[in-house]
Amino acid sequence: MKISINDKLSKILDFIYYPYVGRFCDEILSSEAYDDIDYEVEGYEEILQNTKKKMKGYFEVIEKFYSTDGAIISYIIGKDVLFQSADIDDYLSRVLGLDVEIINKNMIKLLLDILDKQEMIENDVREEKYKDKDYMLTLIKSTALSPSMKWALLCAIDNPKGYIEEYVEFMRKIKPNFDEMWIQADKEIKKYREGFVKELENHGMDFLNRISGELIKEDNLKFFDSAIMCLSYFEAATIRLMEFDNTLLFHWGYKVEEAYEYLMRRKEFEFENRLRVIKTLGDKTKYKMLKLIAENPEICANDIIEQLELTGATVSYHINLMSTYKILKITKTNKKNSYEIDKSTLVDFLQGIIHDFKLEYSEN
C-alpha cells in the first residue's frame, strides 16, 4: 500500500488535537504507554506543558468535543470535511456548513463501528434511524464507552447544530494561541520531515515498523484502499491510527522515532540490570552477605568477615560490586559504614521477571 504525505492535513489535524493534548495532558502522561517514555524525549514535556497552560481556562468546553480516547469531534465531522479542507479557516467554514443529517449519520456510523456492528450501518442509514434520538441514545447506553466519550456524544445528540456552532466558535477563539505555537512547530516538523519522507518513500511500511516496534500489522492494511500520513507536533510521541471508511489515516508524532529508540535503550539497560541481579543472587557468597545484612541492619564489615569466615579483601570487593549494581546502599556515619539492601532494585527485578515470563502474581 502506498502512503501519501499530506502536509495541509497535518496542520489541520494538529489544530484539531491541540485542545485535546492541553486538556488531557495529565491523563496521557499517567497512562502506561507514557510511563515508559518518562519525559526523556527531548522537548516533549515542554510541548505538553505549554499546551496545557494555553488550554487551562477551557477544560469544561473541551470536554464537550473530546474524550480521553481522542478527538471524537473528528468522527462526528467526518472524513469529507477533513480531506477536502485547504487550510484551518476552510476547515472551520466547512464544519460550520454541515447540516444536521450529515452530523447524525456520522454519529450513528461511529457508534455502530464501536459496537462492531458495521453490517448494520448501511441499513440504519437507509432507514434514517439517525433521525431517531431515542435510538441513538440507546446505542450510546449499550456501548462500552469511557464516561468522557459518552458525555461528548450526548452533547452532540442533544443539539447537533448548536454543538457544531459552539465547537467552531471555540476553535476560532483558540486559533491565535495555536498559530503562536505553530511557528516553532512548523520549524520542527520541516526539520524532521525531509529524512522521514525519504525513508518512507524508499522503505514504506518496513520503515514505519522499524521505528515503532512492529506496531502496524500487514494483515490489518488489506481492509484499506489508501493511507495518508500526517506528521504531528502536539502529539509528538504518539502514533494514532484513524479509520475513515476505506482510508487509513496516520497521525504520526515527529518524535516517535526518538521515543522508540529511547525505549529500546532503556529496555536493554533494564535487561542488563536483571542479569546483574541474577548473577549476584546466584553467587553463594554474595547471597549470604545480603541475607546477613537483611537480618542485621546494624551489621558492619567486620561482623560479615567473622560470620562468613571471609577475608577483608573479599568482603570489600563484593560490597563495592553490589553497591555499583545498586543492590546495596552504603551509608557512612561516624567513620563507620552501614549497609542496606536497595529494595527498589530488587522490586524492579522481580517485576521484570514477572513481566518477562508472563507470570500471574497477586499480593494476596
N, C-alpha and C positions, 0 to 999 in steps of 0.2 A: 504493500500500500504506500503510495506517495503521500508525503506530508508536506503541505504548503505552509509557509510562514506568513502571517497576516499582521503587519505592524500596526495598522489602524485599529484593528480589533483588539490588539494587545493593550493599547492605551484605554480603549473603552472598557474592557474587562477589568483593568486595574482601577478605573474610576468606579465601576460597579462594586468591586470588592474593598475599596478604600474604607467605607464606613464599617464594613464587617470586621476588618482587621483591627480598627480602633475600638469597636465595642466589645469584641470577644477576644481581645488580646490576652487577658489573664486566663481565660478558659483554654485557649490554644496552647499557651505555654505550660499549663498544668497537665496537658494530655500526655499520654505515654510516648507518643511519637516525638514530641518536642523535648521530653526529659532527656533523651539521648543526645540531642544537639547541644543542650546545656550552654547556650549562648556563646559557644566557641567560634561560631562562624563570624568572621569579621564584619562589623557594621550591622549585623542582623538585629541585635537587641535595640540599637538606636532607631532603626526603621520602625519597629513595633511600638516602642515607647513614644516616639514623636507622633505617630499616627493616633495613638490612644489620647495624647494630650489634645490634639486637634478636634477629636470627636467627643471629648469629655462632657460637653453640655447637651449632647444629642442622643444619649443612650436610649431613652424611652422611645424616641421616634424611630431609631434604627431597628429596635425590636419588632416593629410592625412589618418590616420588609426583609429582615434577615433572621436566621436562627443559628444555633451553634453548629448546624450541619453545613451552613454556607449561605449563598445569596439566593434564597428561594424566589426572590423577585425576578431573577433572570429567566426562570422557567415559566413564571406567570406571564412575563412579557413575550417570551417565545423567540425562536431562532430567527424568524424573518426580520424582526427589528434589529437584532444583534448583527446579522450578517449583511444587512443592506445599509447600515448606517455609515456615513462617510467620516464622521467625527463625533465628538461628545455632544455638541449642540444639536446636530442632526439626530443623534440617538434620542435625546430628551424630547425633541419635537415629535419624532415618530412614536415614542411611548405615549406622549400626551394625546396623540391622534388615534390610539387604539380604541375600538368600540367594545362594549361590554361582552358581546358574543364571543369575540376572539379571546378576551381575558378568561372567560368562563370555560371555553374549550380547552385552553392551555392548562387550566387548573384541573379539569377532570382527567386530562391525559396524564398529568403529573401524579395525581392520586392513584389512578389505576396502574401506573407504572410502578409506584412504590409498593402497591399491593401484589405486584407480579401478575396482574391480570390484563396484559397487553391485548389479549384476544377480545376483550370487551370494549376497547377504545372505539373502534370503528362503529360498533353497534350503538353505543351510548351517545356518540356524536351524531349519528344518523337519526336517532330517536330524540335528539335535543334534550337529553337528560341534564345537560349542563345548565339548563334554564330552571331546573327544579332545585331550589335552595335546600329544601329538606333532604333531598337525595344526596346532595353534595356534603351536607353536614353529617349524614350517616356514613359516608365514605371516610370522612376525617376521623370519626369516632372508632371506626373499625380498622384503622391503620395504626401500626406501631410507630408513631412519630414522637420526636422529642417535644416536651412542653413548649419550647420556644418556636418550633416549626408549626405546631398546631395553632398557636396564637397568631402567627403571621398569616396562615391560611384563613383562619376565622375572620381576621380583619379584612382580608381581600374579598371573601364571600359576602360579608355583610353589606358592603357598598363598593363594588368593583371600580366604578368610575371615580368616585371620591378617593378611593385608595390610590389609584394611579396618579391622580392630580396632586395628592399630598406627597407622593414619592417624588414626582418631578420638581415640585416646589422645594422640597428638602434638598435634593441633589443640586439644584441650581444655587441654593444658599451655600453649600459647602464647596462648590466648584473653585472659588478663588483659593481656598486652602489647598485643594488638590493641585491646582496649577502651580502654586508656590513650591510644593514638594516635588512636582513633576520635573522641575528644572534640573535637580540633581538626579532624579530617577532616569530621565532621558539620557543623561551622560553615562550613567552606569550601565543601562541596557545596551546602548550603542557600543560601548567598550567590550561588552561580553558577546554581543550578537555576532560579530564577524567570524570568530572562531567557532561558535556554536553552529552557525549556518553551514559553514564549510564541512564540519564533521557530519552534520545531519544529511547534507547532500551526498557525501561520499559513502556513508555507512548506514544511514537511515535508522531503522528500529534497533539494529545491533548497537549503535552508538547510544541511543536513549537507555537501553537496558544496561549497558556498561556503566553508565554514570548514575544509575538508580537502583542497582542491585536486582536486575531482572524483574522489575515491577510490572512491566507490560507483557502480558501473555499473548502469544501469537494467535491462540485459539479464540481469544476474545475479539480480535480485529476482524474476523471474517464476517461479522454481522454489520460492518460499516462499509459504505461506498467510498468515503473520503475522510481525511483527517486534517485538522487545522491546528497549527502550533502558535500559541501566543505566549511570549515571554512576559513574566510578571516581576515587578519591583516590590510591590507591597506584600505579596505572598512569596517572599524571596526564597524560602527554603521548603516550599510546598509544591507538590505535584497534584493538580486537581484535574480529573477526567470528567468531562461533561458530555452527556449523550443527548443529541438533538436529532431524533428520527434516525436517519442513516449516516449522520455526520458525527464524528468523534472530535471533540474539542479539547486540546491540551492547554491547560493554564499552568505554565511551567516556570517555577521560580528561578531567577537568574543565578541564585546561589545554591541550587540543588546539587550541582556537581561538587562544589566545595564542601557542602554539608555531608555528602555521601563519603567523600574522601576522608573527612574528619572522623566519621563514624567507623570506617574501616580501620583507621589507625587506632582509634580508641578500643575497638573490639579486639584487635591484635594485642594491644597493650594489656587489656583485661585478661586475655587468654594466657599471655606470658606470666601475668601475676598469679593466675590459678596454678600454673605449672610450678612456679616457685614455692607456693604454699604446699603443694602436693609433695615436692621434693623435701621440703623442710619437715613436714609431718611424717614422711616416710623414713626419715633418719632417726634411728632409735635414741641417739644421744640428745638431739635437739628436742625430740618429743618429750623425753624425760625432764629436760630442763624447763620446757614450757609448762608441763604438768606441775612441777615443783613451784614455779612462780605463781601459777593459778591458785595453788593450795596455800601458799605462804606469801601474801602481798608484801611483807616486810623483809623478805629474804635478800641476802646480799651475795656477792660473788663468792666469798669465802665459804658460805654455807653450801652453795651449789658444788664447789670443789670438794668439800668434805663428804657431802651426802652421796654424790655420784662417783666419788673417787677419781676425779679428773685432774689434769694439770691446769694451772692458771692460764697458760697459753691457749689450751683447748677451749676453756670456758669463754675466755676473752674473744677468741675467733668466732665461736658460734653466736655469742651475744651481738657482736658487731654485724655479722651477716644477717641475723634476724631483724636487727634494727634497720639495716639497709632495705630489707624486703618489707619493712613496715608491719612486721608481725609482732615486734616487741617495741615498747616505748621505754626510753631511758630518761630518768629524771635525776639531776644531781642536786642534793641538798646537804649542806654542812660537810662538804668534801666526800660525801658518800653517795654512791649510785643506788637508786631504787629502780625496780623493773615492774613493768605492767604489760600484760598481753593487749595488743591493739585489737579489740573485739570487732571494730568496724571492718578491718581487713578480713577477719575470719567469717563474719556475716556475709560480706560481699562474695567471698569464696564459696560459701555454702549455697547462696542464692544462684551463683553462676553454675554450680554443679546441678542444682535442681532444674535450671533452665536448659542446660546443655543436654541433659539426659531425659528431659521430659518427665520428671518425677512429680508425683502428686504429693503435696505436703500440706498438712494442717497443723496449726499451732495447738489445736486441741488434742 
